[in-house]
């Protein structure tokens, strides 16, 4: 009889308390880790500006090469 009395609270704990506990734990963990920090965001913006600038430079160089050496794409195309 004493074993049954100990078993009932354990079952109730496992059915009701444990799942809620686990859900709340991972929800709070995701909220802490969710998103990027302001420093990371500003660094990402800076890198995007640099990438845009580099893309403009590449396009400019390609247009110069197209004008000066029209067949350069065929020579360096590796497909």
TORPA-4810 file (N, C-alpha, C, O; in nm, 3 decimals):
<nodes>
NODE_1_0.082_-0.119_0.000_0.000_0.000_0.000_0.086_0.126_0.000_0.054_0.222_-0.069_X
NODE_2_0.196_0.126_0.076_0.284_0.243_0.080_0.350_0.268_-0.055_0.372_0.383_-0.094_X
NODE_3_0.382_0.161_-0.127_0.442_0.176_-0.260_0.342_0.240_-0.356_0.379_0.321_-0.440_X
NODE_4_0.216_0.202_-0.344_0.113_0.262_-0.429_0.098_0.411_-0.399_0.078_0.491_-0.491_X
NODE_5_0.107_0.449_-0.273_0.094_0.590_-0.237_0.212_0.673_-0.289_0.196_0.791_-0.319_X
NODE_6_0.328_0.612_-0.299_0.445_0.681_-0.353_0.439_0.686_-0.506_0.491_0.778_-0.568_X
NODE_7_0.377_0.587_-0.564_0.371_0.576_-0.709_0.275_0.679_-0.770_0.301_0.729_-0.880_X
NODE_8_0.168_0.711_-0.703_0.067_0.805_-0.754_0.124_0.946_-0.770_0.105_1.006_-0.876_X
NODE_9_0.193_1.003_-0.672_0.251_1.137_-0.694_0.356_1.138_-0.806_0.368_1.236_-0.880_X
NODE_10_0.430_1.028_-0.817_0.530_1.019_-0.923_0.462_1.022_-1.061_0.507_1.092_-1.151_X
NODE_11_0.355_0.947_-1.077_0.281_0.944_-1.203_0.222_1.082_-1.232_0.230_1.130_-1.345_X
NODE_12_0.163_1.145_-1.132_0.106_1.279_-1.151_0.214_1.380_-1.191_0.193_1.465_-1.277_X
NODE_13_0.329_1.368_-1.128_0.442_1.454_-1.162_0.483_1.434_-1.308_0.502_1.531_-1.381_X
NODE_14_0.496_1.310_-1.349_0.541_1.277_-1.485_0.437_1.317_-1.591_0.473_1.351_-1.703_X
NODE_15_0.311_1.314_-1.556_0.205_1.347_-1.653_0.185_1.498_-1.665_0.169_1.549_-1.775_X
NODE_16_0.186_1.569_-1.552_0.150_1.710_-1.556_0.269_1.805_-1.539_0.284_1.899_-1.618_X
NODE_17_0.350_1.783_-1.442_0.456_1.879_-1.408_0.575_1.869_-1.503_0.621_1.971_-1.555_X
NODE_18_0.624_1.750_-1.528_0.745_1.732_-1.609_0.730_1.788_-1.751_0.819_1.860_-1.796_X
NODE_19_0.621_1.758_-1.823_0.610_1.815_-1.959_0.606_1.968_-1.960_0.667_2.032_-2.045_X
NODE_20_0.533_2.027_-1.865_0.526_2.173_-1.857_0.663_2.230_-1.824_0.704_2.332_-1.880_X
NODE_21_0.734_2.164_-1.735_0.868_2.205_-1.695_0.962_2.205_-1.817_1.035_2.301_-1.840_X
NODE_22_0.960_2.098_-1.893_1.046_2.085_-2.010_1.010_2.190_-2.115_1.098_2.254_-2.172_X
NODE_23_0.882_2.208_-2.141_0.838_2.308_-2.239_0.881_2.448_-2.198_0.934_2.523_-2.280_X
NODE_24_0.860_2.483_-2.074_0.899_2.616_-2.026_1.050_2.635_-2.030_1.098_2.744_-2.061_X
NODE_25_1.126_2.531_-2.001_1.272_2.539_-2.004_1.320_2.572_-2.145_1.399_2.665_-2.163_X
NODE_26_1.274_2.498_-2.244_1.320_2.521_-2.381_1.264_2.650_-2.440_1.328_2.711_-2.525_X
NODE_27_1.146_2.691_-2.398_1.091_2.818_-2.445_1.177_2.933_-2.395_1.208_3.025_-2.471_X
NODE_28_1.216_2.930_-2.268_1.300_3.038_-2.216_1.440_3.032_-2.276_1.502_3.136_-2.297_X
NODE_29_1.489_2.914_-2.303_1.621_2.899_-2.365_1.619_2.958_-2.506_1.714_3.025_-2.546_X
NODE_30_1.513_2.933_-2.582_1.502_2.987_-2.718_1.487_3.138_-2.717_1.539_3.205_-2.806_X
NODE_31_1.419_3.193_-2.618_1.403_3.338_-2.610_1.536_3.405_-2.580_1.562_3.514_-2.631_X
NODE_32_1.619_3.342_-2.500_1.751_3.398_-2.469_1.841_3.396_-2.591_1.914_3.492_-2.615_X
NODE_33_1.835_3.288_-2.669_1.925_3.271_-2.782_1.865_3.321_-2.912_1.935_3.329_-3.013_X
NODE_34_1.739_3.355_-2.913_1.672_3.395_-3.035_1.722_3.527_-3.089_1.743_3.622_-3.013_X
NODE_35_1.742_3.533_-3.220_1.784_3.657_-3.283_1.933_3.684_-3.267_2.004_3.612_-3.196_X
NODE_36_1.977_3.788_-3.333_2.117_3.826_-3.324_2.129_3.953_-3.241_2.033_4.029_-3.227_X
NODE_37_2.245_3.973_-3.186_2.267_4.091_-3.103_2.278_4.215_-3.189_2.293_4.206_-3.311_X
NODE_38_2.272_4.331_-3.127_2.284_4.457_-3.200_2.421_4.470_-3.264_2.433_4.521_-3.375_X
NODE_39_2.525_4.424_-3.195_2.660_4.429_-3.252_2.670_4.341_-3.376_2.728_4.380_-3.477_X
NODE_40_2.612_4.222_-3.367_2.612_4.132_-3.484_2.532_4.192_-3.598_2.571_4.180_-3.714_X
NODE_41_2.420_4.255_-3.567_2.337_4.316_-3.669_2.411_4.430_-3.739_2.407_4.440_-3.862_X
NODE_42_2.478_4.514_-3.663_2.551_4.626_-3.724_2.669_4.574_-3.807_2.699_4.628_-3.913_X
NODE_43_2.735_4.469_-3.759_2.845_4.409_-3.836_2.792_4.348_-3.965_2.857_4.358_-4.070_X
NODE_44_2.677_4.285_-3.960_2.616_4.226_-4.079_2.580_4.335_-4.180_2.600_4.317_-4.300_X
NODE_45_2.527_4.447_-4.132_2.497_4.559_-4.221_2.623_4.611_-4.288_2.624_4.642_-4.407_X
NODE_46_2.730_4.622_-4.210_2.858_4.669_-4.264_2.911_4.573_-4.371_2.959_4.617_-4.476_X
NODE_47_2.901_4.444_-4.345_2.946_4.345_-4.442_2.861_4.347_-4.569_2.912_4.325_-4.679_X
NODE_48_2.733_4.374_-4.555_2.645_4.384_-4.672_2.685_4.504_-4.759_2.684_4.495_-4.881_X
NODE_49_2.720_4.617_-4.695_2.765_4.733_-4.770_2.895_4.703_-4.845_2.910_4.743_-4.960_X
NODE_50_2.987_4.634_-4.779_3.113_4.597_-4.843_3.088_4.503_-4.961_3.149_4.518_-5.067_X
NODE_51_2.998_4.407_-4.942_2.966_4.313_-5.051_2.902_4.386_-5.168_2.934_4.356_-5.284_X
NODE_52_2.814_4.481_-5.142_2.753_4.559_-5.250_2.858_4.639_-5.326_2.856_4.645_-5.449_X
NODE_53_2.950_4.699_-5.252_3.058_4.776_-5.314_3.145_4.686_-5.401_3.183_4.723_-5.512_X
NODE_54_3.178_4.567_-5.350_3.259_4.474_-5.428_3.186_4.428_-5.553_3.248_4.411_-5.658_X
NODE_55_3.056_4.407_-5.543_2.977_4.365_-5.658_2.978_4.473_-5.766_2.988_4.443_-5.885_X
NODE_56_2.966_4.600_-5.724_2.973_4.710_-5.820_3.109_4.714_-5.889_3.117_4.738_-6.009_X
NODE_57_3.215_4.691_-5.812_3.350_4.690_-5.870_3.365_4.577_-5.971_3.422_4.598_-6.079_X
NODE_58_3.316_4.460_-5.938_3.325_4.347_-6.030_3.248_4.376_-6.159_3.296_4.347_-6.269_X
NODE_59_3.129_4.433_-6.145_3.050_4.467_-6.263_3.122_4.571_-6.349_3.119_4.563_-6.472_X
NODE_60_3.186_4.668_-6.285_3.261_4.769_-6.358_3.378_4.705_-6.432_3.401_4.733_-6.550_X
NODE_61_3.452_4.620_-6.363_3.565_4.551_-6.427_3.519_4.464_-6.543_3.585_4.459_-6.647_X
NODE_62_3.407_4.395_-6.527_3.355_4.312_-6.636_3.315_4.397_-6.756_3.339_4.358_-6.870_X
NODE_63_3.254_4.512_-6.730_3.216_4.597_-6.844_3.339_4.651_-6.915_3.339_4.663_-7.038_X
NODE_64_3.445_4.685_-6.841_3.569_4.729_-6.903_3.629_4.616_-6.986_3.670_4.638_-7.100_X
NODE_65_3.633_4.498_-6.931_3.687_4.383_-7.005_3.601_4.352_-7.128_3.655_4.318_-7.233_X
NODE_66_3.469_4.363_-7.115_3.382_4.340_-7.231_3.414_4.438_-7.343_3.410_4.402_-7.461_X
NODE_67_3.445_4.562_-7.306_3.474_4.665_-7.406_3.613_4.645_-7.468_3.629_4.654_-7.589_X
NODE_68_3.713_4.616_-7.383_3.851_4.606_-7.432_3.884_4.470_-7.490_3.959_4.461_-7.587_X
NODE_69_3.829_4.363_-7.434_3.857_4.227_-7.479_3.726_4.151_-7.488_3.687_4.084_-7.392_X
NODE_70_3.655_4.161_-7.601_3.521_4.104_-7.611_3.513_3.952_-7.587_3.409_3.905_-7.541_X
NODE_71_3.616_3.875_-7.614_3.607_3.730_-7.600_3.661_3.676_-7.468_3.683_3.556_-7.456_X
NODE_72_3.682_3.761_-7.372_3.743_3.715_-7.247_3.656_3.617_-7.170_3.708_3.530_-7.101_X
NODE_73_3.525_3.630_-7.181_3.436_3.540_-7.107_3.447_3.397_-7.160_3.444_3.302_-7.081_X
NODE_74_3.460_3.381_-7.291_3.474_3.247_-7.348_3.605_3.183_-7.306_3.612_3.063_-7.283_X
NODE_75_3.708_3.264_-7.298_3.840_3.213_-7.261_3.844_3.162_-7.117_3.908_3.061_-7.088_X
NODE_76_3.775_3.233_-7.026_3.780_3.199_-6.884_3.656_3.127_-6.832_3.645_3.100_-6.713_X
NODE_77_3.564_3.097_-6.923_3.444_3.023_-6.882_3.480_2.876_-6.860_3.533_2.812_-6.950_X
NODE_78_3.454_2.824_-6.743_3.495_2.687_-6.709_3.381_2.588_-6.714_3.395_2.476_-6.664_X
NODE_79_3.267_2.626_-6.772_3.152_2.534_-6.779_3.168_2.436_-6.889_3.080_2.352_-6.909_X
</nodes>
